[in-house]
Amino acid sequence: TVGLRNLGNSCYMNSVLQCISQIEPITQHFLKYEYLKEVNNDNPLGSGGRVTKAYSSFLSEIYSGKYSEFKPHLLKEAMSKFAPKFNNEDQHDSQ
């Protein structure tokens, strides 16, 4: 298991990421890129698949065997662009 570094205010996000990444069917869905056929890149209310692709990249990195700890900054950046309320150093619950 790879530890996730706190990015100043990402402890709740990190705990959710660690929990979800341990759900084998979901993780394999992303690691095998099966999610790509389900992403709606054209939804004007969505992120154009950026958050989903950032999550897939995050999983690829933490399961690569290269890290004992990892900073999920690219995933946090993608989420912050889609949900600007997370683009700060404020604490947020894992709702």
N, C-alpha and C positions, 0 to 999 in steps of 0.2 A: 504494500500500500504506500502511496506517495503522499507525503504531507503537503498541505497547501499553505503558502506564506500569506500572512495578513497584509493587505494593501492599504492599511490605515483604518479602514472601516469595513473590511470584507469578511469578518469572522462568521457572521450569519450566512452570507452567501457561500462561504467555504464549507460550512457544515452541511448545507443543502447539497452542494456539489459532491461532497464525499458520500452522502447517503444515496443520491441518485446514481452515481457512478458504480455503486455496488449492486445495482439491479441488473443482473446479467442480460435478460432479453433486450432491455432498452439500450444498454451499452453496446451489445453486439450489433444491434440495428444501426447504430451510428458508426461503429468501427468498420463495418462492412459496407458503409455508404448506402445502405438501403433507404435511408431517409430522403435521399436526393430526389426520388421520384414523387415524393409527397410534399415537397416545399413549394409553396405558391409564391414565386418571386414577383408576381405582378399585383399582389394585393396592396392597394394604396394605403391601407391601415396597418400593414405589416412592416417588417424590417427588410424586406427583399431577400429574406433567407440569411441575412448576415448573422443574426444571433444563433440560428441553428448551425450554420457553418462554423462559427466560432466555438460552439459547444463541441462539435465533432472534432475540431482541431485540438481542443483542450483534452478530450478523451484520448486522442491519438498520442498526444504528448505524455500524459500520465501513464499510459499503458505501454510506452515505448521501451521502458527499462532503462532509460537514460538518467532518470531523476530519482532522488530520495525526497526532495521537496521541490515544489513548483509554484511559480507566481502566475495566477490566472488573470494577468492584466489585460490580455487581448479579449478575453471573454467579458471582463468587466467593462472595457471600453465599448464593445459592441452593444452591451446592454444599456450603457449610459447614453449612447447615441439614440437608441430607440426609446428609452425611458429616462429623460434628462434629470429626473429627481434623484437618480443614483450617481450623477456626475458631480459629486462633492465628497466631503469627508464626514458627512453626517452618518449617524448609526441608523440602520434600517433593519426591521425584523425580517425574518424569512417567511413571509406570508405566501 
